[in-house]
Amino acid sequence: CVTKQKDKLSCGAVVVRKTGSGYVTLMLRAYRNWDFPKGIREGEERPWGYRSEVDEETSIGSLEFEWGDQHTETGPYNRGKVARYYLASTEPEDVTMGIAPEFGRPEHHEWRWVSFDEAYDLSSPRVRLVVQWARQVIGT
C-alpha cells in the first residue's frame, strides 16, 4: 500500500455474492458501527494482505477479484487512519467470525449479507461512500 498515511492504512474488501435477486454484500458490526472486513496493514504488507483479514474475520477464504485491483480509500478517520477497500466476490454464504487474539473473542458482534440499499442505510457517511463506489463499479 502506498499512501501518505502508510502507518495508519487499513486494507479491506467489499465482499459481494450474487443471488437470484442481485448482489448482496457482507457487512460486519462492531458495537454500533457497520463496515466491511478490513484490518491494519502490518509493516510492508501488500494491500492484498487483506485477503487474510477477510478469512480471519469471516472464514471466507475463496475470493475472486473480477474487478481487478480497483480500489477506493476513505478520508482520514479515527486518529488519522485511512481505509482502502478492494472489491471481491465469493460464492460461500456461511460466515464464521474468527477469534481475535488480542480480544479472545470475535472482533465483531454481528454479520449480515445485505443489499446495497441496506448497506447504505446501515453505514456511517464514511462507509456510505464505499458502498456507492462498489455499486458503481459492479454496475447495479
C-alpha positions as CSV (number, residue, x, y, z in Angstrom):
1,C,0.0,0.0,0.0
2,V,1.4,3.4,-0.9
3,T,-0.3,6.3,0.9
4,K,0.7,9.3,2.8
5,Q,-0.7,7.7,5.9
6,K,1.0,4.4,5.3
7,D,1.5,3.7,9.0
8,K,-2.3,4.0,9.6
9,L,-3.6,2.2,6.5
10,S,-6.3,-0.3,6.9
11,C,-7.0,-2.6,3.9
12,G,-10.2,-4.4,3.4
13,A,-12.7,-5.8,0.9
14,V,-16.2,-5.2,-0.1
15,V,-17.2,-8.8,-0.4
16,V,-20.2,-9.5,-2.7
17,R,-22.2,-12.6,-3.5
18,K,-24.6,-12.9,-6.5
19,T,-28.1,-14.1,-5.7
20,G,-31.3,-14.6,-7.7
21,S,-32.3,-11.0,-6.9
22,G,-28.9,-9.4,-7.5
23,Y,-25.8,-8.7,-5.5
24,V,-25.6,-8.7,-1.7
25,T,-22.6,-7.6,0.3
26,L,-21.2,-8.7,3.6
27,M,-21.2,-6.2,6.4
28,L,-19.8,-6.6,9.9
29,R,-20.9,-4.8,13.1
30,A,-18.6,-3.8,15.9
31,Y,-20.5,-2.1,18.6
32,R,-22.9,0.2,16.6
33,N,-20.7,0.6,13.6
34,W,-21.2,-1.4,10.4
35,D,-18.3,-1.8,8.0
36,F,-16.7,-4.2,5.6
37,P,-14.0,-6.7,6.6
38,K,-10.7,-4.9,7.0
39,G,-7.5,-4.7,9.1
40,I,-4.5,-2.6,9.7
41,R,-1.7,-3.2,7.3
42,E,1.2,-5.0,9.0
43,G,4.6,-3.5,8.2
44,E,5.2,-3.5,4.5
45,E,2.4,-6.0,3.8
46,R,1.0,-5.6,0.4
47,P,-2.6,-4.4,0.1
48,W,-3.6,-7.9,-1.0
49,G,-2.8,-8.9,2.6
50,Y,-6.4,-8.0,3.4
51,R,-7.3,-11.4,1.9
52,S,-6.1,-12.9,5.2
53,E,-8.1,-10.3,7.2
54,V,-11.3,-11.4,5.4
55,D,-10.6,-15.0,6.1
56,E,-9.7,-14.3,9.7
57,E,-12.8,-12.2,10.4
58,T,-15.3,-14.2,8.3
59,S,-13.9,-17.6,7.4
60,I,-14.4,-16.8,3.8
61,G,-11.2,-17.9,2.1
62,S,-12.3,-18.1,-1.5
63,L,-12.3,-14.6,-3.0
64,E,-12.4,-13.7,-6.7
65,F,-11.2,-10.3,-8.0
66,E,-13.4,-9.9,-11.1
67,W,-12.9,-6.2,-11.0
68,G,-9.1,-6.3,-10.8
69,D,-7.1,-4.1,-8.4
70,Q,-9.6,-1.2,-8.5
71,H,-9.9,0.3,-5.0
72,T,-11.2,3.3,-3.1
73,E,-9.9,5.0,0.0
74,T,-11.7,6.8,2.8
75,G,-10.7,10.1,4.1
76,P,-8.8,10.1,7.5
77,Y,-10.9,8.9,10.5
78,N,-10.2,7.5,13.9
79,R,-6.9,9.3,14.7
80,G,-5.8,9.7,11.1
81,K,-6.4,6.1,9.9
82,V,-7.3,5.7,6.2
83,A,-9.2,2.6,4.9
84,R,-8.6,1.2,1.4
85,Y,-11.2,-1.2,0.0
86,Y,-11.0,-3.6,-2.9
87,L,-14.0,-5.4,-4.5
88,A,-14.2,-9.2,-4.3
89,S,-16.8,-11.8,-5.0
90,T,-17.4,-15.1,-3.3
91,E,-19.9,-18.0,-3.5
92,P,-20.0,-19.2,0.1
93,E,-22.8,-17.8,2.2
94,D,-21.8,-19.1,5.6
95,V,-19.8,-16.8,7.8
96,T,-17.9,-17.8,11.0
97,M,-16.4,-14.9,12.9
98,G,-12.9,-15.7,14.0
99,I,-11.5,-15.1,17.4
100,A,-9.3,-12.0,17.5
101,P,-6.2,-13.0,19.6
102,E,-5.9,-9.5,21.2
103,F,-9.6,-9.8,22.5
104,G,-10.0,-13.5,23.0
105,R,-13.4,-13.1,21.2
106,P,-14.6,-12.1,17.7
107,E,-13.7,-8.6,16.8
108,H,-17.3,-8.1,15.5
109,H,-20.7,-8.6,17.1
110,E,-22.8,-9.4,14.1
111,W,-22.6,-10.1,10.4
112,R,-25.2,-9.8,7.6
113,W,-25.5,-10.3,3.8
114,V,-27.4,-7.2,2.7
115,S,-28.4,-5.4,-0.5
116,F,-26.5,-2.2,-1.4
117,D,-29.5,-0.2,-0.3
118,E,-29.5,-1.8,3.1
119,A,-25.7,-1.4,3.3
120,Y,-26.1,2.3,2.7
121,D,-28.7,2.6,5.3
122,L,-26.6,0.8,8.0
123,S,-23.4,2.7,7.2
124,S,-21.8,5.8,8.5
125,P,-21.1,8.6,6.0
126,R,-17.5,7.3,5.6
127,V,-18.7,3.8,4.7
128,R,-21.6,5.1,2.5
129,L,-19.1,6.5,0.0
130,V,-17.5,3.0,-0.2
131,V,-21.0,1.4,-0.8
132,Q,-21.7,3.9,-3.6
133,W,-18.3,3.2,-5.2
134,A,-18.8,-0.6,-5.1
135,R,-22.3,-0.3,-6.5
136,Q,-21.0,1.9,-9.4
137,V,-18.1,-0.5,-10.2
138,I,-20.4,-3.5,-10.3
139,G,-23.0,-1.6,-12.2
140,T,-26.1,-2.2,-10.2
